[in-house]
Amino acid sequence: MTATIKNVCISEKKGEQKHPIDAIRLVPHLGIPGDAHAGDWHRQVSLLGQESVDRLQEKIAFKLHPGAFAENILCEGICLYQLPVGTRLRIGTALCEVTQIGKECHADCAIRRQAGDCVMPREGIFVIVLEEGEAKPGDTIEVLTE
């Protein structure tokens, strides 16, 4: 099972929407250098499916941009939130492992305030980086184990 990476995004400060960049480096015990959420913890890198964004986009009048949900990687072709914790993924050339499905949405979530809903708490996933690599739009995400 594979997906295609649509965008890779970072933010320099927590609480800000992320913005697309050309490529990201994924580093063990860190995540993405330069990203506000980088660190040696269980939510180093966040992923969200374009399909999840599209479902919410149909319900709102304003345009959602890549990184709007603070996702590092926006992809298409896999139902991410159905992958069990422990699933290993090849993201571009990096090896990662799913550590969490969804998260609590913080009270001042800009999308929730504007749209009345946020998909990240239900449909976003988080991974840790096991082997260093790079990912960019057009690269694939391959499910290695479930």
N, C-alpha and C positions, 0 to 999 in steps of 0.2 A: 504494500500500500504506500503510495507516495502523494505528496502535495507539492505545489509550486509556491515559492516565496514571491509575494507581490511587492512588499516593502519591508525595509529594515529601518528602525527608528530609535532615537535616543532622546533623552532630555538631560540637561546639565543640572537641573534642580528638581527635587521631589515636589510633587504637587502641580507641576507643569505638564501640559500635553507634550507628548514626544513629537519630534519632527523627523521626516525621512532623510536618510543619508545614503551615500552610494554603496557602502559595504560596512559590515561589522566584523570585528575580531571577537571570537568567543574563547575565553581563557579560564582554565580550571581554577577553582577557589576564588574567582572574581566575577565572572560573567562577561560584561562588555565594558572594556576600558572607556572612561569618559561618560558613562551613563550614571545618572543619579542613584540608581538602584543596585549598582555593582557592589559586590562584597561577598564574603565567605559565609553565605547563608543559603537557605533552601529555595529562595525565589530569585535566582540570579538573572534569569531571562524569562520574559513573558511572551506568550504566543496567543494569537486570536485568529479565528477563521474569517475570511472575507464574507462567507455566507452568513455569519452571525451579524456582521456590520450591515449587510444588505437588508436583512429582515427588519432591523431597527430603522434603517434609512427610509424604508417604505412608509413608516409611521410619522415621520417628522418633516418639517418644512425646510430646515437648514441642512447644508451639505456637511457630511462627516468626512474628515480628512484622515489619511494614514497617521496613526499615533494618537488619535483622539481619545482612545481608551487607555492610554499609557502602555500600549503593547509595543514590545521591541520588534516582534516579527508578525507581520500580517501575511497569512498564507491562504491558499485555496485548494480544496480537493480532499481534505481529511476532516472528519468530525472529531476535532481535537478533544472535546470534553468527554468523549466516550472512551478515550484511551485510559487504561488504569495507571495509577501511580506505580512507578517502577518500570514503565515502558521506556525502552531505549530508542532514541531517534538519531539519525544522521541528518544534521541540519547543515546544508552546504558540505563543508569538509570536517565539521566538528561533530563529536559524539556527545550526546546529552541524555539525561534521564529525567522523566517526568516525576516531579516531587509533590505537586499540588494541583487540584482541579478547582478553579474558581477562587474567590477571595471575598472578604467583606468589603463592600464599597464604603469609602470614607464619606462622612457627612457633607463635605463641601465639594463632592464630585461635580464638575462642571457639566458633564453630559447629563447626569441624572437631574440636575437643576433645570436644564434647558429642555430635555426630552421627556422627563418623567420616568425614564428607565435607563438602565445601563446593563450591557450584556456581559461585561468582564466578570462580574461576580458569579455568574452561572456558567459561562462558556469559555472563559480564558483559562489557559493552563500555564504552569510554571515549571522550569527545568533548571537543573544544575549542569554545568559543563564538566564532562569527564576527560575529553581529549580536545586540545586546542584546534581551532580551525577558523575558517572565514565563511561568511554567508552574505549573499547579495540577491537583489531581485532577479528572478529567473532561475535561481538555483532550486534544487529539490530538497524536500524533507522526506526521508524514508523511514518507515516504521520498521525497526529491526526485531523487537520483541514486544509481546503484549502479555 
